Amino acid sequence: MVATPQTPDTIDADDLRAIEDDPLSLDARDDAPVLVPALPPTTFVRIARHLREEDRLELLLPHATPYQLTSLLDLDGWVRDRVDIRRARVWLHAIAEHGIAGRERGTLADLIYEMDPELWTVALAAGTVVVDLPEDDDQARDQAMAQLGSLRTWETPDGFFVVGVPDDGLGRRTLHTISLVYEDDLAEGRKLCLAIQSLLPSEAEEDLLRFRNGRLADLGFVEWEQAMQLLRPLDHRVAAEHEAVTTAHLGAEEGLSPHVKWRGSDLLRRVMMRLEPGMHGLRSREFLLLANEMMAAQRFDPGDEAKQQRAIDQTQATLSLGLELLTRATPPGLEPDAFLAERVTAIGLRLLFRVGYGALDKVRQTALALHNSGRVSLRSPGSMLDRPWGPTIAALCGLFPELPRRDGKGTRPLGRLEDVAQATDLVAQAAALARLCFEPEGYGVDPSWIDRLDAPEKITLGDLVRTAIVHAHLPGSQHAMAPLTGEDLEWAASNLLVGQGLAAGVGRELSERCAELGVGEHQQALAEVILTRLQVELASLERDLDGKVDLTRAGGLLTVQQVSMWLSVRQGGPSN
């Protein structure tokens, strides 16, 4: 078991900001022995990672507490439920090399016991062979050395063992770590070698995982089932009148309060700045616990720094949304910011988060209903929808709904009511596109065409609607929609394009169908995607060597090139 953290009294929060922004500034500080032990565990881990990249861990590790070092291994020495041997060994070597610099002998042994000695054994044992050396028997000694084959060997100072490791950088680190333990305490070095010899890795790792889960729970990385309790909507009117909530679960303040960079809305920053310093520190700790619970709910690896930042952004955005909703319940005559600060002081951030998540959950449920309708998805949510609707439905159907970024790189959380309104509009537009495609008042596309495609996962509803638009204007066509031939595309390019745009009748006909469906408010958004792509595709048809339209290069439309057999009719009753 790991001892509870022992840290000095709280230090000015500016000190924390300074070393978080520039960890190398520790080199110029005389108070590092007091400041470092006061760092919150997650902050300590971030700083340690940075200094490792700079190869300056000697600025931090000599002053760290066993609790901080154990947290470092908990967050950066595991992958899911398994010890990451490589990363764990790198950290243990750094701790053994720098963590006891300038201290008396026996310090490293004490540190190992105050951390988790079994973790040292498990991390150092993989690929390491420890062979007993017979005393006063040269032949047996030679046999023991030969037993290690091509491994890099090292004879322990007590003469009891020879240790063999792979002859690579990680192996040499392992030998150096074991030798440092021997230098610190000969008896503890011998115990370490004996522990490596007798280790049962699976049982030891299972025990380590159990203790690690307990420590992670203290940091907010609770079990998934418990974390999911956070994602329960709460009406803002209930939160406005809710009685004060106890803060006992946040624990007593020890060391530095965590420094949170409030990147949410201006409203969130203003409200947090209104809190008394002590309450601000309390709610900052609560915020980090919430962010860690968000990681647990989404099954993020606790040691993944990028996912940690994502969870922080999600939590801040949801709190911002909760504040905006709670503003609606401001009593008459009271300033909204003052009311919100009073509510944060009384009920904390957890209930506020649930208020914000209530708005997100409504959008998510609407997106899931559209996905489950079977009209817009094949293999994944929204996979049959054109941009921007396809990526939007996919992002909104996740456990924590988000919106795609404008640059197309990843997603972002919804942090304002205008974001919720935007998401709601996009879902409504996607539903309107599905109705326009399949319902008789729209283009009445037969869904069976999707099953006849060679690669149905590559088709979108926009492709089907554009194909149906061509058929709606194609002379002699008796079908709502069927794959287009090269001659059909030739005609469409010659007759539906007028100058730099489409013929007026194309847009008018689309508008009429939208009005008949009752989705006229979405007509402009649908036309921008559907008709713009139709114009581009018709204007850029490529031809083969015979001067005919090259169907292999035609996009945005359904052509005979994309079906598994030649169609003798274009719609209504294709041959089977």
N, C-alpha and C positions, 0 to 999 in steps of 0.2 A: 504493500500500500504506500501511496505517496503522501507525505506530510502536507498539511494545509499551508497555503502560502503565508510566509512571514515577511511583511514589507514595512518600510518606514512610514511615517506620517505623510499625509497628503502634501504634495509639492505643487507649486504654481503650475496651472494648466499650460501656461506659455512654454514651460520647459518641454512638455510633451509635444506640443506642436512643433517646436524647434527641431527636435531630433527625429520626429516623424517626417518632416519636410526634408531634412538633411541629416541622415544617420551618421555621416562622417563628422558632423560637428561634435560628436562625443570625444574626438581626439583633442579638442581644445577645452574641454570642460574638466574642472577639478572635482566636480561633485558627482561624477559618474558612479562611484561606489554607492552613493545614496540614491541617485536618480534611477539607475537601471533596475534595482530590485523593486521599485515602485511601479514599473510599467505593467499595465494590464497584459495578461497572457497573449491575447491575439495581436496586440500592438507589438509586443516583444517578438513574436514570430515574424511579423512583417519586416521589422527592422533587421532581424537576424538574416532573413533571406536576402535583403539588400546588401548587407555587409559581406555576406558570403560571395556575392557576385563581385564585390570590390576587393575580395581577399583581405578583409580587415576585421575578421571576427574577434581578434584580440582586443578590440575596443569594447566589446559587449560581453562575451562569455565569461571572463574572469569575475564579473560582478553579478552574474545571474543567480537566481535562487533555484534550488532543485525543482520547485513547482513550475517555474518558467521553462526550465530545460525539459521537463517531462511534457509540458504542453507543446513545446517545439517538436518533440518526437511524435506526440499524438497527432499533430496537424500536418507534419511534413515527413513522417516516417512510415506512413501507411498508404496503401492503395485499396480503397474499399475496406474489406474485412481481413486483409492480409498485410503482414509487415512487408514494406518495400525494403528488401535487404540492402540494395545499393545505397539508397538515400539515408537509411538508418545508420549504416556503417560510416558514411561520410560525416554525419552529424556527431556520432559517438567519437570518431577520431578527432574532430574539431574540439569537442568538449574535453576529451582527455588531454589534448595538446594545449589548449588555451584556458580551459575552465579552472585550472588549479595553478596557473602561472604564479610563481613567487611565493607559494604557500608551503607549509611544512608537510613532511611525508605523512601519509595516512589520509590526506584530504580527499584524494580521488576515491579511495575506498569508501569513505564516509558518504561522498556524493553519490556513488553508485547505489548504496543502500537507501539513501534518501529519495532517489529516483525510483527505478524499477529494475532491480538486478537481473530479473529474468529476461527483460528486454535486451540487455547487454549480451546475455548468453545466446538468445535466439538470433540476434542480428549478426553476431560474430561466428556462429557455428556453421552456417550454410557454406559448404565447400571447404571447410576447415577440418583438417585431420590432426588429431592429437594422439601421439603414440607414446606409451611408457618406455622409458630408457632403463634397461636393467643396470644395476649398479655393479661395477667392477667386472663386466663381461663384454669385452671388445667385440667378440663375434656376434653376440646378440644385438649389440649396439649397431653394428654394420647392417645386420638384417633389418633392424627397425628403420634405419635410414633408407635402405633399398626399398622398403615397403612403400615409401612415399613417392617413388618413381620420379616423375618430372616436376613435382611440386617444388616450390621455393620453400626451403626449410629454415627453421630457427630453433636452436636449443635453448630451453629456458634456463635462467640463471641458477635455479636450484638443482639443475641436473636431473630432474625427474621426468621431463617430457621433451620430445621434439615435435614442433608444430609445423605442419605443411599447409601451404595455401597456393592457389593458382598464381603463376608468376605474371601478374598484371598489376595495374595501378591499384585496383580495389584490394587485391590480395596483400600487397605491400602495406596498404593502410591498415589492414587487419592485424598483420604482424606488429606494426608499430603501436597500435592501440593496446594489444596484449602486453607488449614490452613496457609500455607506460604504466600499466596496472602493476606489473612486477616491480618496476622502479619505485612506485609509490608504496607498495606493501607486498613483500614476498609471499606471505601466507595467502593474501587475497588473490594474487596472481595464480597460485596453485589451485585455489578453489575455483577460479574461473576456468582453468583447463579441465579440471575434473567435471565441472558442470557441462562443458562442451562435449566431453566424452559420453556422458550419461544422458544427454538431452533427448527427450521424446518431442520432436518439433510440433506435431499436430496438437498434442495436449497442452504444451506450453503456450502455443499461439492462441489457443482457445481461452486459456486463463487470462492472457494478456488482453485479448479483445474484450473480455468481460469487464476488467478494471478500466480499460480505456473508455468504454461506453459510459461508465459511471462518471469519469472525469469530463468527457465531452458533454454529458447532460448538464453538468454544473456550468458549462460555458454556453448552454442553450441548444446544443446539438442533441436534442431528445430523440426518442424512438419515433419512427414514422407515424404510428397511430396517434401518439400524443401531439406531434407537430400538426397533424391534420385538424386538430381541434381549433387551431388558429384560423382556419379557412371556413369560418361559419359567419354568414352575414348577420349584421346587427343594424336595426333601424336607427337612423340618426335621432329620431324623437326619443327613443329609449335611452340613448347615450346622453342626451341633453338633460335628462332628469335622473340619471343613475346616481346612486349614492356613492360616496367615496370608497375606493378600493384599497385594501391593505398593500403595503409595499414590502412585507416581510419576506416574500419570495425573492426579492432582489438582493438580500443579504446586506450586511453592514459594509460601509465604505472603507476600503483599505487601499492605501497607496494612491496613485494618481487616478482621477476619474478619466474614463476614456474620452479621447478627443474625437468628436464626430463632425465631419464636414457636411453640413446640411446642404445638399445639392438639389433638394426638391423645389417646390414653388416658393416664391417670395413669402407667401402666407405662412408656410411651415417655418421658415427662418425667423420671421417676425414673432411668431408665437413662442418659439423656443427661446428667443432672446428676452422675452418678457418674464421668463421664469426666474425665481430666486436662484443664486449660484448653487446652493445645496440641492434644490429640486432639479436644476438643470443637469447636474452630475448624475442624480438618481435616474432621470429619464434617459440620459445618454446610455447608462448601463442597460436599462430596459430595452432601448432601441437595438443595441448589439445582440442581446438575447433574442429579440424578435427576428433579426436578420439571420441569426444562426438557425432558428426554428424554420425559417423559410428555406434554408439550405436543406435541412432534414426533410421537410415536406416534399421537396422536389428531388430528393435522393441525390443531392450534390455531394461530391467528395469533400469532407471538411477541410482537407488540405489544398484544395484547388483555389488559388488566389483569384483567378479570373471569375470563377463561379461565386466566390465570396463577394466580389465587387458587384456582380449582377444582383445577388440577393439584397445587398445594401441599397442599390438603386431601386429595386422593386419595392422594398419596405418603405423607403422615403416617398416614392411616388404614391403608394397606397395611403400613407399617412396624410399626404397633401390632399388627396381626394377625399379622405375622411373629414378633414378640416373644412373643406369647401362645402361638403354636405351638411356638416354640423352648423355652419354659419346660418343656414336656413332657420335654425331653432333659436337664434339669438333673441333674448327677451327685448321688448320695446324699451328704448331709452338707454340701452347698454351698448357700449362700443363692441363690435364683433371680435376684435383681437383680444380684448380684455376677457370677454366671455369664453373664448377658446382657450386662453391661457389658464383660466380658472378650471375648465373642464379637464385639461391635460394634467393639471396639478391633482385634481380629485380622482379621476378614473384612470389616468395613465395612458400609455400608448397602445396597449393591447386591445382595449375596447375600441379605441379610435381606429386602429387598423381594421378591425372587423366591420366598422361602418364603411370604410373605403372599399373593402372587399365586397360588400353587398352590391355596390354598383357594378363592379367587375363581374360578379357572378351572374347578374342578369344578362349582360352581354354574352358571356360564355354560354349560358344555357340557350340563348337564341341561336348562336352559331352552331352549337351541338345539334339542336333540333333541325337546322337546315342540312347539316352533314348527315344526320340519321334518316333524312327523307329519301336518301338514295339518288337524288337528282344531280348532285354536284360533286360527288366523291366516288372514286374507284378504290384505289389502294390506300389512300390517305385523305384526311379531311381537305376538302376544297381542291382536289387534284384535277378536276375537270373544269375549273374556273380560270378565266383569263386573269392577267394582272390588271388591277391591284387586288381583285377579290380572292383569288386562290391563296396567295400567301397570307392574306388577312384572315381568312377562315382557319387556315392551318395554325396561325399564331393565337387566335382567340379560343380555339378548342383545347389548348393545353391546360394543365392544372392551374397555372397562373396566366390568365389571358394577357397578351401583349399585342402591339401593332408593329408591322414591318417598318424598318427605317426607310427614309426616302431614298437613300443611296443604295438600297437593296442589300446592305450588309447587316444581317442579323435583325433583331427585333428590339423594341423599347417598351418599357412599362407605360401604362396609362396613368398620368399624374394629375389630370385636370378633367373637369366635367366636359370641356370641349373635346378632349380626347375620347371620352365615352360617347359623346354625340357623334363624333367622326366614325368610331367603330360601329355604332348602331346604324348609321347611314350606309356604310359599306356592306354590312350584313343584309340590309334591306335591298340594296342594289343587286347583290348576288342572288337573293331570292327572286327579285324581279327578272333577272336574266334567265333563271331556270324556268320561270313561268312563260316568259317570252319564247323560249326555245320549245317547250314541250306542250303547252296547253293549246287547245284548238283556236282560242281567240288570239293566240300569238302566231307562231309559225308551225305548230303542230308536228314537230319532228318526231318520227317514230324511233323510240329508244332502241329498237332491235338493230338499228344500223351500227350502234356502238359495238355490239357483239360480233359484227361481221368484219370489223377492222382487223388488219394484220397486227397493229400495235395500238389497242384502244387506250393505253395509258398516255399516249401522245396527243390525243384529241382534246379539244376544249369546247365548251358550249358556244363560245364565240365563233369557232370554226363552223359548227353546225348551223348557227343563225346566219352567218355570212353566205353559206352555201344555199340556205333556204331563200335568202334575199335575191340571189341570182336567179333561182327558179321562179320566184314571184314575178320577175320581169322577163324571163326567157320565153320567146314566142313558141307556142305549141306545147309548153310544159304543162303536164296534167298532175304533177306531183308536188307535194309540199316541200319535199327535200329528197335528193338522191345524189350519189357521187357524180361530180362533174367530169365531163370529157374535155379533151383539149379544144374541141370545137366550141363547147360551151364557154370556156374561158376566153377564146378568141372573140366570141360575140359580146361577152360582158365587157371586155376591154374596149371594144369599139363603140358600144352603145351606152354603157353606164358611166363612162368617164367623159366629162365635159370640161375642157380646159384643164385647170389644175385641181379640179374637184370632181365629186360625183354629181350625177344628174339630180335635179331638185326632187324628182319623184321618188328617189330612193329614200331620202331622209323623211319626206312627207309620209311615205307608206309605213316606215318604222314608227313614226310618231303616232299615226292612227292606231296601229296595233297596240302600242303602249297604253294609249288612252282607253281602248276597248278593254284591256286587261285591268284598268284601274291603277296603273303604275306610272302615270304620266309625269309625276314629280321626279322620276328617275330616268326619264327619257334622254335628257342631255348627257348624263353620265354614261349611259349605255351606248348612245350614239358616238360619243367621243372615242370609245374603245373599239366598238364593232365597225363603224363606218370608216374611221381613220385607217384601220388595218386593211379593210377591203380596198380602199383607194390605193394604198401603198402596194398591195399585192397585185392588183390589176395593172397598175402602172409599171411594174417591174417584172413582168412575165419574161422568162428566158426561153430561147428556142434552141432546138437541136440542129444537127447538120442539114436536116431536110427542111428546115424552116418552120417546123411545127412546134407548138408549145411543149416545153420540156416539163412533164408532170412531176418528175423526180425533184424539181427545184421549186415547185409551186407550194407556197405555205399559206396558212390562215384559212384554208378552204378544204373541204372534203372532196377528193378526186378519186377516179377509178383506180389510180395507182395505189391507193391505201386500203383497198378491199381485197379479199382473198380469192375472188373469182370475178370474171367479167360479168357485169350486170346487163341483162337484156332489157330491163326496164329501169326507169330512173326513180320511181317512188311508188308506193302503194302496195305492190305485190312482187317483190324481188324473188327471183328463182331460188329454190332451196336445194 
